């Protein structure tokens, strides 16, 4: 083993990596729990990659064969139903963990200097995660996914000038069809993974380089007490705690997949009428409901366009938050109030939609 290590050390920066591991520490305080959410999200992403590769062995991305291939996976391939359930449940849990991670980072002010690029890369990863969910939802080619995709791809059509071009680009034509399925498949398994690889690599490198951020309240408390913020070694203390969290996540994922297998539903029919109550996945419900409750026109502007514009400005604002926040006590309170209002709004709209919403 020593000979192999020496051979590798002469060609790879193993000593640099070992030095970083030996000296890397993690702040230890009352908010340290939230540090594990990023690793949890990464774990679910790893499950997505592994199960996605297995599903690709049998999946056929065409309108005539997609549904039947998924049905074959679930009924004929050994443990195929379990692999698909793991893939579907881990996708939902990954989105949930990513949102919790977002708001925990926001409340802990972990986007402050010098972590602005870390924040921006993380936000872009969140948007890509949602894009994974949107493009992957159609791939089984079932009735619910087909009509939900038709509703979802209709939304950009409200944008002036470029709206119709965006819709055509997303659908691969004027209507949701087999071309849409093929396009979504390519985006889902090639374009998004390529972008994710670059952004995720950058994000992880920056997290390791800058270390875990300490919340302002903890910094101020430590300064008043005249002592540094306590730390723990990354290896083995934090790493073992992170691994324990992964084991809990795996147990939850396995339990959900085994006891609540993901259903396939009925095959999509392009000429059938849309069934009542068609809705997108839960993480898009808040936006879906917000669009439904908007009045037809606001100050002479189409209501749907106003809602899309407000959501777009909100997304841009949160991406640029590190550059807009002056990092004062008053600014912290304003950001916390805005973040709390966003959480309440999103939860309220989601619950309202689940309860029936506006028909």
C-alpha positions in Angstrom: 0.0 0.0 0.0 2.9 2.3 0.8 4.4 1.9 -2.7 1.0 2.6 -4.3 0.5 5.7 -2.2 4.0 7.0 -3.0 3.4 6.4 -6.7 0.1 8.3 -6.6 1.6 11.1 -4.4 4.2 11.8 -7.0 1.5 12.4 -9.6 -1.5 13.7 -7.6 -1.7 16.4 -4.9 -2.5 13.8 -2.1 -0.4 15.6 0.5 -2.3 18.9 -0.1 -5.6 17.0 0.3 -4.4 15.3 3.4 -3.2 18.5 4.9 -6.6 20.1 4.2 -8.4 17.2 5.9 -6.1 17.3 8.9 -6.6 21.0 9.6 -10.2 21.6 8.4 -12.6 22.5 11.2 -16.3 23.3 11.4 -17.8 25.9 13.8 -19.7 24.4 16.6 -22.7 26.4 18.0 -26.4 26.3 18.6 -27.1 26.6 14.8 -24.6 24.0 13.7 -27.5 21.6 12.8 -28.2 23.5 9.6 -24.8 22.8 8.3 -25.9 19.2 7.4 -28.7 20.3 5.0 -26.2 20.8 2.1 -24.8 17.4 2.5 -28.3 15.9 2.7 -29.2 17.6 -0.6 -26.0 16.2 -2.1 -26.9 12.7 -0.9 -30.3 12.8 -2.5 -28.6 14.0 -5.7 -26.3 11.0 -5.6 -29.3 8.7 -5.3 -30.8 10.5 -8.3 -27.7 9.9 -10.4 -27.4 6.2 -9.4 -31.1 5.3 -9.9 -31.3 7.4 -13.1 -28.5 5.5 -14.7 -30.2 2.2 -13.9 -33.5 3.4 -15.3 -31.7 4.5 -18.5 -30.9 0.9 -19.2 -34.6 0.2 -20.0 -36.2 3.5 -20.6 -37.1 4.5 -24.2 -37.7 8.2 -24.8 -40.5 8.2 -27.4 -44.2 8.9 -27.2 -44.9 5.3 -28.4 -42.6 3.5 -26.1 -41.9 5.7 -23.0 -45.0 4.6 -21.0 -44.6 0.9 -21.9 -40.9 1.0 -21.0 -41.6 2.4 -17.5 -44.4 -0.1 -17.1 -41.9 -2.9 -18.1 -39.4 -1.6 -15.5 -42.0 -1.6 -12.8 -43.5 -5.0 -13.6 -40.9 -7.2 -15.3 -37.4 -5.9 -14.3 -36.3 -7.3 -10.9 -36.7 -4.6 -8.3 -37.5 -2.1 -11.1 -40.4 -0.8 -9.2 -38.1 -0.1 -6.2 -35.5 1.7 -8.4 -38.2 3.9 -9.9 -39.7 4.7 -6.5 -36.3 5.5 -5.1 -35.7 7.9 -8.1 -39.1 9.6 -7.7 -39.0 9.9 -3.9 -35.4 11.1 -3.8 -36.2 13.8 -6.4 -39.0 15.2 -4.1 -36.8 14.9 -1.0 -33.9 16.6 -2.8 -36.1 19.5 -3.7 -37.4 19.8 -0.1 -33.9 19.6 1.4 -32.6 22.2 -1.1 -35.4 24.7 -0.1 -34.7 24.2 3.6 -31.0 24.6 2.9 -31.7 27.8 1.0 -33.7 29.4 3.8 -31.3 28.2 6.5 -28.4 29.8 4.6 -30.4 32.9 4.2 -31.4 33.2 7.9 -27.9 32.5 9.0 -26.5 35.2 6.7 -24.1 32.7 5.1 -24.1 34.7 1.9 -22.0 37.5 3.3 -18.5 38.5 2.1 -16.5 36.5 0.9 -19.2 33.9 0.1 -21.1 35.8 -2.6 -20.1 33.4 -5.4 -20.9 30.4 -3.2 -24.5 31.8 -2.7 -25.0 32.6 -6.4 -23.8 29.1 -7.4 -26.1 27.5 -4.8 -29.1 29.5 -6.1 -28.3 28.4 -9.7 -28.1 24.8 -8.5 -31.6 25.3 -6.9 -33.0 26.5 -10.1 -31.5 23.6 -12.0 -32.9 21.2 -9.4 -36.4 22.6 -10.2 -35.6 22.2 -13.9 -34.7 18.6 -13.2 -38.1 18.1 -11.6 -40.0 19.8 -14.4 -38.3 17.9 -17.3 -38.3 14.6 -15.5 -42.0 14.8 -14.6 -43.0 14.2 -18.3 -40.8 11.2 -19.0 -43.2 8.5 -17.8 -45.6 9.9 -20.4 -48.6 9.3 -18.2 -51.9 11.4 -18.3 -51.1 13.5 -15.2 -47.6 14.4 -16.4 -48.8 15.2 -19.9 -51.5 17.7 -19.0 -49.4 19.2 -16.1 -46.6 19.8 -18.6 -49.1 21.4 -21.0 -50.2 23.8 -18.3 -46.6 24.5 -17.2 -45.3 25.2 -20.7 -48.3 27.5 -21.3 -47.2 29.9 -18.6 -44.2 31.5 -20.5 -46.6 32.3 -23.3 -47.8 35.4 -21.3 -44.4 37.0 -21.7 -44.6 39.8 -24.4 -42.7 39.4 -27.7 -40.7 36.2 -26.8 -43.4 34.2 -25.0 -44.5 32.2 -28.0 -40.9 31.5 -29.0 -40.2 30.2 -25.5 -43.2 27.9 -25.6 -42.2 26.5 -29.0 -38.7 26.0 -27.8 -39.8 24.1 -24.7 -42.4 22.0 -26.5 -40.4 21.4 -29.7 -43.5 22.6 -31.6 -46.8 24.3 -31.0 -48.2 21.6 -28.8 -47.0 19.1 -26.2 -46.1 16.0 -28.2 -43.6 13.3 -28.7 -41.1 16.0 -29.7 -41.6 17.6 -26.2 -40.8 14.2 -24.6 -37.6 13.8 -26.6 -36.5 17.4 -25.9 -37.2 17.1 -22.2 -35.3 13.8 -22.1 -32.3 15.3 -23.7 -32.4 18.3 -21.3 -32.9 16.0 -18.3 -30.1 13.5 -19.0 -27.5 15.6 -20.8 -27.9 19.4 -20.6 -28.8 19.7 -17.0 -26.3 17.1 -15.7 -23.5 18.9 -17.6 -24.4 22.2 -16.1 -24.8 20.7 -12.7 -21.4 19.1 -12.8 -19.7 22.4 -13.3 -21.8 24.4 -10.8 -21.7 21.6 -8.1 -17.9 21.3 -8.5 -17.6 25.1 -8.1 -20.0 25.2 -5.1 -18.2 22.4 -3.2 -14.8 23.9 -3.9 -15.9 27.3 -2.6 -17.5 25.7 0.5 -14.3 23.9 1.3 -12.2 27.0 0.6 -14.1 29.5 2.7 -15.4 27.0 5.3 -18.7 27.1 7.1 -20.0 30.6 7.8 -20.7 31.7 11.4 -24.0 33.6 12.0 -23.6 37.2 13.0 -25.3 36.6 16.3 -22.8 33.9 17.3 -19.9 36.1 16.2 -21.2 39.0 18.3 -21.8 36.7 21.3 -18.3 35.3 21.1 -16.8 38.8 20.8 -18.7 39.9 23.9 -17.4 36.9 25.8 -13.9 37.5 24.5 -13.4 34.0 23.1 -13.3 32.4 19.6 -16.2 30.4 18.3 -15.7 26.7 19.2 -14.9 24.3 16.4 -14.8 20.6 15.8 -12.5 18.7 13.4 -14.1 17.9 10.1 -12.7 14.4 10.2 -13.9 12.4 11.9 -16.4 14.4 14.1 -18.4 16.4 11.5 -18.0 13.7 8.8 -19.5 11.0 11.0 -22.4 13.3 12.0 -22.9 14.0 8.3 -22.8 10.2 7.5 -25.4 9.6 10.3 -27.7 12.1 8.6 -27.2 10.3 5.3 -28.2 7.0 7.0 -31.4 8.6 8.4 -32.1 10.0 4.9 -31.6 6.6 3.4 -33.9 5.0 5.9 -36.6 7.5 5.2 -36.1 7.1 1.4 -36.2 3.3 1.6 -39.3 3.3 3.8 -41.2 5.7 1.5 -40.2 3.8 -1.6 -41.1 0.4 -0.2 -44.4 1.3 1.6 -45.6 4.0 -0.9 -44.4 2.9 -4.3 -44.6 5.6 -7.0 -47.6 5.0 -9.2 -47.5 5.1 -13.0 -51.1 6.1 -13.7 -52.7 5.8 -17.2 -50.9 6.4 -20.5 -51.1 9.9 -22.0 -53.6 10.4 -24.8 -52.9 13.5 -26.8 -56.5 13.8 -28.0 -58.2 13.2 -24.6 -59.7 16.0 -22.6 -57.8 17.2 -19.6 -59.1 15.5 -16.4 -60.3 17.8 -13.5 -57.8 19.0 -10.9 -54.6 18.8 -13.0 -51.8 20.3 -10.9 -47.9 20.4 -11.1 -45.6 18.8 -8.5 -45.9 20.1 -5.0 -42.9 22.4 -5.3 -44.5 24.4 -8.1 -47.9 24.5 -6.5 -47.3 27.9 -4.8 -46.6 29.6 -8.1 -49.4 27.7 -9.8 -51.9 28.9 -7.2 -50.6 32.5 -7.3 -51.2 32.6 -11.0 -54.7 31.3 -10.6 -55.7 33.9 -8.0 -54.4 36.9 -9.9 -57.1 39.1 -11.4 -57.4 39.3 -15.2 -55.8 42.7 -15.3 -53.8 44.8 -12.8 -53.5 48.5 -13.7 -54.2 47.7 -17.3 -51.6 44.9 -17.5 -52.5 41.3 -17.9 -52.6 39.7 -14.4 -50.6 36.6 -15.3 -47.8 38.8 -16.7 -47.7 40.8 -13.5 -47.4 37.6 -11.5 -44.6 36.2 -13.7 -42.8 39.5 -13.6 -43.0 39.7 -9.8 -41.7 36.1 -9.4 -38.9 36.8 -11.9 -37.9 40.0 -10.0 -38.0 38.1 -6.7 -35.8 35.3 -8.1 -33.3 37.9 -9.4 -33.4 39.7 -6.1 -32.6 36.6 -4.1 -29.7 35.7 -6.4 -28.2 39.1 -6.1 -28.9 39.3 -2.3 -25.2 39.3 -1.2 -24.6 42.4 -3.4 -27.8 44.2 -2.2 -27.6 43.5 1.6 -25.4 46.2 3.4 -24.9 43.8 6.3 -26.3 46.0 9.0 -28.5 45.1 11.9 -31.4 46.9 10.3 -30.8 45.1 6.9 -30.6 41.8 8.7 -34.1 42.4 10.2 -35.5 43.4 6.8 -34.1 40.4 5.1 -35.4 38.1 7.8 -38.9 39.7 7.5 -38.9 39.3 3.7 -37.7 35.7 3.9 -40.4 34.9 6.5 -43.0 36.6 4.3 -41.8 34.5 1.3 -42.0 31.3 3.4 -45.5 32.1 4.6 -46.7 33.0 1.1 -45.3 29.8 -0.5 -46.7 27.6 2.2 -50.1 29.3 2.2 -50.4 29.1 -1.6 -49.3 25.4 -1.6 -51.8 24.5 1.2 -54.6 26.4 -0.6 -53.9 24.6 -3.9 -53.8 21.2 -2.1 -57.2 22.0 -0.5 -58.8 22.8 -3.9 -57.8 26.4 -4.5 -59.7 28.5 -7.0 -61.6 26.4 -9.5 
